[in-house]
């Protein structure tokens, strides 16, 4: 058996890794979009044009049972409620929804729990632009990273955060430093 040139093998390996990453990203985007649309349909069906949904319809519970029969796990009552919350959280903000489609469902679930709109937008932008893992995002949320930046004595820095201009170079350094010191 002839030995394969290491450089050749590494090229093939890189091609396959890029293809896998692209496929994962495409599937993730499609699923996040599907979850948003499921949430939208649940809200439409629950409310049927009214301001609020009627109580006692058990729509989500019944939908969960049927979806699990057809599609298996992943459509529990809790997940369907998350899909509904996802739609309700981002339905009026196209910019945020666009960022959501570029993040994983795990990222989105963490961010949509926040009540503060500016905080949500900040973490959406930073998670995407800094390519934070879910663990990094959770750590930054738990350490009140956003609030600490807002309360920074550096007026220019806190103004930049408040205005949502997160491409400020200091953030990258701070994010890295925070990650190092919080580990």
N, C-alpha and C positions, 0 to 999 in steps of 0.2 A: 504494500500500500504506500502510495506516494504522499509525503507530507504537504499539506496545503500552506501556501505562503501566508504568513500572519497578517500582513497588510491587506491582502485580498479578503481574507476571512473577516477582518475587522470592518471592511467596507460593506460586505454583505450583511453583517450583524447590525451595522448602523442603519442600513436601508430598512431592515425588518423592524428595528426599534422605532424608527420614525413612522413607519406604516402603522404599527400597533398604537402608538401615541395619537396619531391622527384619527384612527378608527375609534379609540376610546373617547376622544374629544367630540367627535361627531355624534356618537351614541349618547354621550352625556348631554349635549346640547338638545338633541331630539327628546330625551326623557324629561329634561327640565321644562321644555316647551309643552310636552304632554301633561306634566303635572299641573302647570299653570292653567291649561285648557280644561283639564278635569275639574280643577277648583272653580273655574268660571262656570262650567255647566252645573256643578253642584249648587252654587249660589243662585244661578238662574232658576233651577228646578225647585229649590227650597222656597224661594221668594215669589216665584211666579208673578213678577211685576210689582209686588208689594214692597213696602219699605223694609219690612222684617219678615223672617220666615215664621211659619206656623209651628207651634210646638207639638210634639208627639207624633210626627210623621214617620220617624225611624228611617228616613231616606238613606242616610249614610250607613246605618247598620245593614239594611237590606241590600244596598249596593255592594257593600263589602263582601257579603256572603256570595253574591252572584259573580263578582269579579274574581274572587279566590277560587271558585269552581272552574272558571274559564282560564285564568292566568296564573294561578298558584299564589304563593306568598307575595307580599309587597303591597297588598291592598287591604290592610287591616283598617278598622275603624279609626285608629290613631293616625295612620298614614293619610287616609282620606280627609280627615280633619286638618292635617298639615297642608294638603293640597289646597283645600278651601282657604286656609289662612294665608297661604302663599299668594293666591289670587287677590284676596282682600287687601293684603299688605302692599302689593305693588301694582294694583290695577290702574291707578291714576298717575303713575310715574313711568313713562316710557323709557327714560334714561336709565333708571334703576333696573327696570325689567331687562333691558339690553345687557347690562352688566351681569345680571343674574344668569342669563343664558350662557355666560362664559365661565361660570363657577360651578362647582359640584353641588349636588343636592345637599350634602353635609354642610358646606359653607352657608348655603342659603338658609337652612334650618336654624343655624346659629344666629344669623343676622336678622332674620324676620321676627325674632323674639324681642327685639329692641323696640321700645316705644318711641324713642327720639328719632325723628326723621333724619336730621342732620348726621346723627351718629350712625344710623343705618347706611346712609349714602357714603360717609367717610369709610366705613369698614368695607363696603362693597368695592369702592374704588381702590383702596389700599390692598385688599386681598387679591384683586385682579392684577394691579400694576406691580405689586411686590411679589406676586406668585406665592402667597402664603399658603402653607399646608393648612389643613383643618386644625391641626394641633397648634400651629403658630397663631392662627386666628383666635382660637379659644384662649390661648395664653395672653394675647394682647387685649382681648375683651376682659378677661378676669383681672388683669393688672391695671385696668382703667386707662389704657394707653391714650385714647382719644381725650378723656378728661384731663389727663396730665399735660398733654400738648396744649390744650386750651388754657390751662392755668399757668403755662410757662411764663417766666418773667420776660422772655424775649417777645416783645410786642409784635414784631413783624411775623414771627413764627406763629403765634396764636391767631393773628389776623388771617394768615394764610390758611390755617386749618378751618377757621370759621367761614371763610369764603368758599371752601371746598376745593381750593387749588392744591391738590395733594402731590403734585409732581415736584415739590420743593426738595432739592438734593439732600437737605439735612435729614429728611424723614428716612431715607434709605440707611443712612449711617445710624440714626437713632434706633430704627427698627432692628438692625443687626446688633447694636449694643444692648438693646433691651432683651433680645433673644438670648444673647450670651450671658447676661447677668441673671436672667430669670431661670436659667436651666438648672 
